[in-house]
């Protein structure tokens, strides 16, 4: 496989640099995905803490998404993603940040870029929640491997409206998301932070 041979040819420092580039690319989406949890914990904009599905049931008499998917989470998540993309746009001409940038930020509207990544990430997570409800999996319970890759798939799908990622980039982001999520959850499980290992 060409992709695996490319990886084998990379040095350790090149792999580390590439991983940092991947994290930097998905930073708007990562922070967008964190905002619903942080907003609920910090009780920000409580008047928007209403379920997107309006507590309605699907044909199987189960919640469509669940109470934890709120307008507050979506709005704040997208706003943060747009802000981060704008900061990346402003920092782009500085050498350090330009070298980290897979996307040429000066060619795109940063607010549109941030909106697409943020909306895609949160929509991907919501689609996964829809299927979890159908399968009687409660919020917060593991749904391997979709818990690990849902947001990346959503973010990539929507950002591809204006920026087409390469096959290598798609595979790399999915692999990194899977490995990072499993590592964080495993550490959390063994340190007592998380009750679920996966």
C-alpha positions in Angstrom: 0.0 0.0 0.0 1.3 3.4 -1.0 0.0 5.1 2.2 1.7 2.6 4.5 5.0 2.9 2.6 4.9 6.7 2.9 4.5 6.4 6.7 7.4 3.9 6.9 9.6 6.4 5.1 8.9 9.2 7.6 11.3 9.8 10.4 10.1 10.1 14.0 10.3 13.9 14.0 8.4 14.0 10.7 5.7 11.8 12.1 5.4 14.1 15.2 5.3 17.2 13.0 2.5 15.6 10.9 0.5 14.7 14.0 0.8 18.3 15.2 -0.4 19.5 11.8 -3.4 17.1 12.1 -4.3 18.4 15.5 -3.9 22.0 14.4 -6.2 21.3 11.4 -9.0 19.9 13.6 -8.5 22.3 16.5 -11.7 24.2 15.6 -13.6 20.9 15.6 -12.0 19.6 18.8 -12.9 22.8 20.7 -16.4 22.8 19.2 -17.0 19.3 20.4 -15.9 20.2 23.9 -18.2 23.2 24.2 -21.5 21.4 24.9 -20.0 19.7 27.9 -18.2 22.8 29.2 -21.3 25.0 28.6 -23.4 22.6 30.7 -20.8 22.5 33.4 -20.3 26.3 33.5 -24.1 26.9 33.1 -23.5 29.3 30.2 -26.5 30.7 28.3 -29.0 28.5 30.2 -31.9 29.9 28.2 -30.5 28.0 25.2 -30.2 24.7 27.1 -33.2 23.2 25.3 -33.1 19.9 23.4 -32.8 20.2 19.7 -35.3 17.4 19.3 -37.8 19.2 21.6 -38.0 16.0 23.7 -39.9 14.3 20.8 -39.9 10.6 20.2 -39.0 8.7 17.0 -41.3 6.0 15.5 -39.8 3.5 17.9 -41.0 5.6 20.8 -37.4 6.4 21.8 -35.9 9.9 22.0 -34.7 11.2 18.6 -31.4 12.5 20.0 -31.9 13.0 23.8 -31.9 15.9 26.2 -28.1 16.3 26.1 -28.1 17.6 22.5 -29.1 21.2 23.0 -29.2 24.5 21.0 -26.7 25.9 23.5 -24.2 23.2 22.6 -24.6 23.6 18.9 -24.5 27.4 18.9 -21.5 27.8 21.3 -19.7 24.9 19.5 -20.0 26.5 16.1 -19.2 30.0 17.5 -16.0 28.7 19.1 -15.0 26.8 15.9 -15.4 30.1 13.9 -13.4 32.0 16.4 -10.5 29.5 16.3 -10.5 29.4 12.5 -10.3 33.2 12.5 -7.4 33.1 14.9 -5.7 30.5 12.7 -6.3 32.8 9.7 -4.7 35.8 11.5 -1.7 33.7 12.5 -1.2 32.0 9.2 1.6 34.4 7.9 3.7 33.7 11.0 6.3 31.0 10.1 5.5 28.6 13.0 1.8 28.6 12.3 2.2 28.5 8.5 4.4 25.4 8.8 1.6 23.7 10.9 -1.1 24.6 8.5 -2.3 21.9 6.1 -5.0 24.3 4.8 -3.8 27.5 3.2 -6.0 29.7 5.5 -5.4 32.9 3.4 -7.4 31.4 0.5 -10.6 30.8 2.5 -13.1 32.8 4.5 -12.2 31.8 8.1 -15.7 32.2 9.4 -17.1 29.9 6.7 -14.3 27.4 7.3 -14.9 27.4 11.1 -18.6 27.1 10.6 -18.3 24.1 8.3 -15.9 22.3 10.6 -17.9 23.1 13.8 -21.3 22.3 12.3 -19.9 19.1 10.7 -18.3 17.9 13.9 -21.5 18.5 16.0 -23.8 17.1 13.3 -21.6 13.9 13.1 -21.9 13.5 16.9 -25.7 14.1 16.7 -26.1 11.5 13.9 -24.2 9.0 16.1 -26.5 9.8 19.0 -29.6 9.2 16.8 -28.3 5.6 16.1 -27.3 5.1 19.7 -30.9 5.8 20.8 -32.2 3.4 18.2 -29.9 0.7 19.7 -30.8 1.5 23.3 -27.3 2.8 24.1 -27.5 5.5 26.8 -25.7 8.8 26.4 -22.1 8.5 27.6 -22.1 4.7 27.1 -19.5 3.4 24.6 -20.4 2.9 20.9 -17.1 1.6 19.4 -15.8 2.7 16.9 -18.3 5.4 16.1 -17.6 7.4 19.3 -14.1 7.8 18.1 -14.6 8.8 14.5 -18.1 10.4 14.2 -17.0 14.0 14.6 -14.1 13.7 12.3 -16.3 12.2 9.5 -18.8 15.0 10.0 -16.1 17.7 10.0 -14.4 16.3 6.9 -17.7 16.0 5.0 -18.7 19.6 5.5 -15.3 21.2 5.1 -15.0 19.4 1.8 -17.6 21.8 0.5 -14.8 24.3 0.1 -11.6 22.3 0.7 -11.2 18.8 -0.6 -9.0 16.7 1.7 -6.6 14.1 0.3 -7.1 10.4 0.9 -4.0 10.4 3.0 -5.4 13.2 5.1 -8.8 11.5 5.6 -7.2 8.2 6.7 -4.6 10.0 8.9 -7.3 12.0 10.7 -9.5 8.9 11.3 -6.6 6.9 12.6 -5.4 9.7 14.9 -8.9 10.3 16.2 -9.4 6.6 17.0 -6.0 6.2 18.7 -6.3 9.5 20.6 -9.8 8.8 21.9 -8.9 5.3 23.0 -5.8 6.5 24.7 -7.6 9.3 26.6 -10.4 7.0 27.6 -8.1 4.3 28.8 -6.0 6.7 30.9 -9.3 8.2 32.3 -10.6 4.7 33.2 -7.4 3.6 35.0 -7.1 6.9 36.8 -10.7 6.8 37.9 -11.8 9.8 35.9 -14.0 7.8 33.6 -16.3 4.9 34.4 -16.1 3.6 30.8 -12.9 2.2 29.3 -13.9 2.8 25.7 
